[in-house]
Amino acid sequence: MTGSPFTQFRDLKPFSALMFSAFIVLVVFLAVQFIAALVAIPFFGIGRVTSMLEGLNIDDPETIRLLKFFQTAQAIGLFIVPSFLVAWLLDGRVMRYLSLDRTAGAVSCILVILLVFVINPFINFTGSLNAEMHLPPFLGRLEEWMRTAEKNAEELTAAFLEVDGIGGLLFNLLMVAILPAFGEELLFRGVIQQQLTRWTRSHHWGIWLAAILFSALHLQFYGFIPRMLLGGMFGYLLVWSGSLWLPVLAHFVNNAGAVIALWMIDHDIIAPEIEEFGAGTEYWPYAAASLILGGIVLFTLRKQARDAS
C-alpha cells in the first residue's frame, strides 16, 4: 500500500472494517472518559469522582449532576467522536459515508414524527410482554441479576429525569434526546449497519443485526424487544431514504416525547397512564391498530422516498 498512513484502512474487507471500528470505538471511549474524569475533579472533587467506583448514591443531587456529566461525555466519546473518526479513516468522505450529505424533505419529516407517535402503543405493548418473560429455572440467578440491573437502571433514569425548572428539562432533552439521537444513529446506523450490510450482503440482515446490537448495548434486558424493533425501524428509514437525518429525527422524537411526558407527569399536567398507553395484554386491540397504522405510515414513507429519488 502507498499514500498517507491515514488512508491505509480504506481497503479493509467488511469484517475487518467492523472489527477495526469496534477497536476505534473502545479506544476513543476510554480516552474521552479518562479526560472527562480529569475535567470533573476540579468541579466535583476527587473523592466524589473516585467514590463512583464503590457505588452510587442516587439520592445525592451532587452525585446525579456528576453522573449527568459522565453521561454526556459518554454520548460524545462512545458514539459521536468514534463515528466521525471511523468514517474519516475508512473512507475520507465523512458526510457521505455517514449518510449525512442528503437532507430529508418536509413531508418525510412530518411522516416520521407521525410514525413515532402512531407506533408508540405497539412498542409499549411489546415492552409489557418483554417485561413478563422468564428464563428457565436453571438460569434463575441470571434472571435475578437481570431484574436487579433493570430496577437499578429504572431508578437511575428516574433520578436523572426528576427536575423542577425548564432549565433542567432542557438539559435532560440535550442529554437524553439530542445527543443519543444523533450519536447512536451515527454509530449504529451510519457505521455498524452499513458495515454489517456489506459483510452479509443484505440490507435486512444489516438492519436487524445492527438493531440487536443497538438494543443489547443498553443492557436493559426487559426492554430489549421494543428497543430492537425501534432500531429496525430506524434502519429501514435510513435504507429507504438514504439520509441519516430521518432516523435521527425519529430517535429524537421518541426520546424527547418520553422526557417531556415524564416531566409533565411529575408536574401533574397529564395522567401517568398516557405515557404507558398500550402496555398490557388487555390493550392488544390498540396495539394491533397501532401496528397497522404504523405500517401504513412506514410504507407511505417508503413510497415518498422512492418518488423523491
N, C-alpha and C positions, 0 to 999 in steps of 0.2 A: 504493500500500500504506500501511496505517496500523499503529499499535501500536509496541511496543518494537522497537528495532533488532535485538534478538536473535531476533525472530520473523519477520524479513523473508525467511528462507531456507526457510520451511516450505511454500511453494507451488512450489518448484522442480520442473521436469519431471525424469523419471527420469535421462536422460543428464546434464543439468545438475547434478543432485544427485550423480551419480557423479564428475564432474569436480571439483565443489566438495569432495567428501570426499577425493579424491586430493590436492588443494591443502592441506587441513587436515592430512592425514597428513604431508605433506612439511614443512610449516612447524613443526608440533609436534615432529617427529622431530629436525630441525635444532636447534631451541631446546633440547630436552632433552639432545642430545649436547653442545651447547656448555656447558650448565650442568654436565653430567657431567664434562667436561674441566676446568672450573674447580674442581670439587669434588675431582677426582683429584690436582691439582697439589700440595696440601699433604701428601698421603699418599704419593704415588709420586715426586714431584719433576717439575719442568717439563721437564727433559732427557729423562726416560723417556717422558713423555706425548708430547712433540714427536717423539721418535725413532720413534714408531709410523708416522709419515708416510713414513719412509725404508725401513721393512721390519720384519719381526717375527722375533725370536729366540725361538722356542717352546721352546728348551732352558733358558731362563732362568725360574726359578719366579716371580720378581717380575713379569716380563712377562706370564706366564699369569694371575697374580692381577689385574693391570691389565686384561687382556682380558676376564676374567670380570666385572669391574666394568662395563665398557662393554657387554658382552653383556646384563647385567641391565638397564642403563639403556636399551638398545635395545628390549628387550621392553616396557618401560614407555612409552617415548617413541614407538615406531613402531606399537604395537598397542593398548595399553590406554587411555592418555590420549586419543589421537585418536578412538577408537571412542565413548567416552562423550561427548566434545565434539561429534562429528558427530550423535549421537543427540539431544543437547540442542538443537542448533541447527536440525536438520531436523524434529524432532517435538516435543520438550519432555517427552514421556513416556519417559524414558530406559530404564527397565527393560522396559517393554512393547516399545519399538522394537527393543531388542536381544534380545528373547525370553528375558529373564532372569526374567520375572514368573511363569512356570509352572515348577513343580517336576516332577521325574521320580519315578515310583514305584519301590519297591524291586525289583520284578520286572524292570522295564525296565532298571534299573541293572545287575542281575545278568546279564541277557541281553547288554548292551553289553560288559561285561567278558569274558564268554564269547566273544562275537563277535570281539573283538580277538585273543584267543589262537587261536581256530579259524582265522581268516583269515590268520594270520601266515605259514604255509608258502607260500600262494599269493602273498602280497606279496613274500616273499623270492625266489620263482621268477621273478616279473616283473622284480624287481630284477636278477637274474643275466642275464636276456635283454636288459634295457636296457643293462647294462654291456658287452655284446658288440656293440652296434650300432656301425656305422662310417659315416662320411659319405663322399660321392663323392670321388674323388682330387683334384678341383679345389678342394675345401674342406679339404685336408689340414692347412693351417696353423691353420684354425679348430678342427679336431678336436684338434690337438696342444695348442692353448691350453686347450680344454675339459678334456682329460685332465690337464693340469698343474694347472688350477684345482681339479679333483676331488681330485687327490692332495693338494694343499695343504689343502683343506677336511678331508679324512680325517685328515691329520696333526695339524691344529689340534684337531679333535674328540677325537682320541686323547689329546692333551696336556691338554685340558680335563678329561677323564674319569679321568685317571690320578691317583687319590688313594688314600691309605692308610687313614685313620681313618673312623669313622662320620660324624664332623662334615663331612668333605669330601664324603662320599657324599650326606648330607642337603642340602648346599648345591648339589651338582650336580642333585639332584632338583628343587630350587627353580628353578634356572637353566634346566634342560633340559626339565623336565616340567611343573611347576606354572605358571610364568609363560608359557611358549609355549602350553600347552594353553588357558589362559584368554584370553590376549591374542590369539593368532592366530585362535581361534574367534570372538572378539568382532569382529575386523576382517573376516575372510574370510567367515564365515557370518552373523554378526549384521548387518554393514553391507553388504559388497560383494555377497554372494549375494542379499540382499534387493533391492538396487538393480538388479542385473542381471536379476532375475526381473521386476521392474516394467518395466524397459526392454524386455525381449524378450517379456514376457507369457507366459512359460513357466517353470515350476519346473525342468524338466530342463535347459533352456539356462542358467538362472541357476546351477544347481548345478555344471554341468560347466565353464562359463566361470570361475566362482569357483575351482574345483578346479585349473584350468590356471594361473590367476594365482597361486594358493597354492603350487603346485609350482615355477613359474618364479621366484618371488621368492627361493627358497632358493639359486638359482644353483648347484645340483648336478645337472648335466645327465645324468649316468649313474645318477641315482636319480629322474629326472623322472616316469617312468611309475608306479612304485609309490606315490610321494607324491601324484600326481594321483588315483590310484584311492582312496587313503585320503581325500583331500579330497572326492571324490564320495560316498564312504560317509558321511562326517561330514555332508555336505549333506543327504542323504536322511534321516539321523537327525533333523535339525532340522525338515525339512518334515513328516515323519510324526508327530513328537511335539509340535511347536510349542514345544519347550523347548530352549534353547541348552545346558542343562546336560548333556544326553546326548552331543552331540559333544564337549563339554569333557571329560567323563569318558572317552570313547573315546580322545581325543587324549592325555590324561594317562596312561592305562594303556599305550598304545603307546609313548610316550616313556620313561615310568618303567620299563617292562619292559626296554627296551634298556639304560638306565643301570644298573639293578641286575644284569642279565645280564653286562654287561661288567665290572662291579666283581667279580662272583663268578668270572668267568673269570680276571681278573688275580690273584685270591687262590686260584686252583686249587681252587675249590669245585665248579665244573661244567666240563665239557669245552667247548672253543670251538665244536665242531660244533653244539651245541644252539642257540646264538644264530643260526646261519645255516641252520637246518634248512629244507629246501625249495629252497635256492639251487643251481641247476644243472639242466641238461636231464634228467639221469638221475632227478631227483625228480619228474618230471611226474605220476606216479600220485598222489603225496602232494599235489601242488599241485591236481590235479583234485578229489580228495576234500575238500581244504580249501575250495575254491571252492563245491562243492556244499553242504557243511555250513554254510559262512558264509552262503550264500544262504538256507538253511532258517532260520537264526537271524535273519537280516535280515527275512524275511517274517513270522516269529513276532513280531518287534518291531513290525512294521507293524500286524499284527492286534491286538497288545496296545495300541498307541496308538489305533487306531480304537475298540476296545472301551472304552477309558478316556474317550474323547470322546463 
